[in-house]
């Protein structure tokens, strides 16, 4: 009788434990469910159609690529991926998975498209190209994003100058730029600066973090001037005004340089394609008249 009573108590305890476990899952199960849900939500924000199409495959391969790549490579790409505008869900493992997918798919596509590409040397070359192409894509996207930040800086600094000269403090001015500024990578970076300051970082530390992320000479110079003004106690409004004027001048000079480069790049197409056609139209009738001894018409 006692055994039956103990057995019933054990059964009730196991059933109650099962109900409690089902109703309140463990922390690891909650973490896995939350991670999966957040991953799906962030994957839905991917803008690139190629990454949206390949994302299920990359997510399936990513756990197997954790041992690929040197620590230096992983550290460099972990720094570069967010700066290239990739979503937060895109990690170095996903990038390595993308490299593996392209290294396998490009030779297969090349072999299926043409018999000329079925040469083993060409297939190996396509595989190497596919493996290194994602790194080049990330680097080019990062550089393009940095240039977008640089082009947006004069307008943002003008808005910040007006806000500071109107009586706002520096943090409120940055928040005004975030609220009223155009959508783009610079707005994202200013949002990061505002969040860093609100989380307890100093103004100098947040600005230096911005210059470390967008490591181009113009941004580093701008941040250096603001840091120096902060340390010396100079009025931030006049400093921002001078920096805004300097940035507008530099933007105009960059436009002039790009225009000069464009004119030089046009010389080769003109010499190869345009000039021969013009000479043919102009000198063709004259040559025909000499050949046939009379009018070419």
Secondary structure, DSSP 4 states (H G I P E B T S, - for coil): -HHHHHHHHHHHHHHHHHHHHHHS--HHHHHHHHHHHHHHHHHTT---HHHHHHHHHHHHHHGGGTT-S-HHHHHHHHHHHHHTT--TT--HHHHHHHHHHHHHHHHHHHHHH-SGGGSHHHHHHHHHHHHHHHHHHHHHHHHHHHHHHHHHHHHHHHHHHHHHHTT--HHHHHHHHHHHSPSSHHHHHHHHHHHHHHTT--HHHHHHHHHHHS--HHHHHHHHHHHHHHHHT--HHHHHHHHHHHHHHHHHHHHHHHHHHHHHHHHHHIIIIIHHHHHHHHHHHHHHHHHHTS---
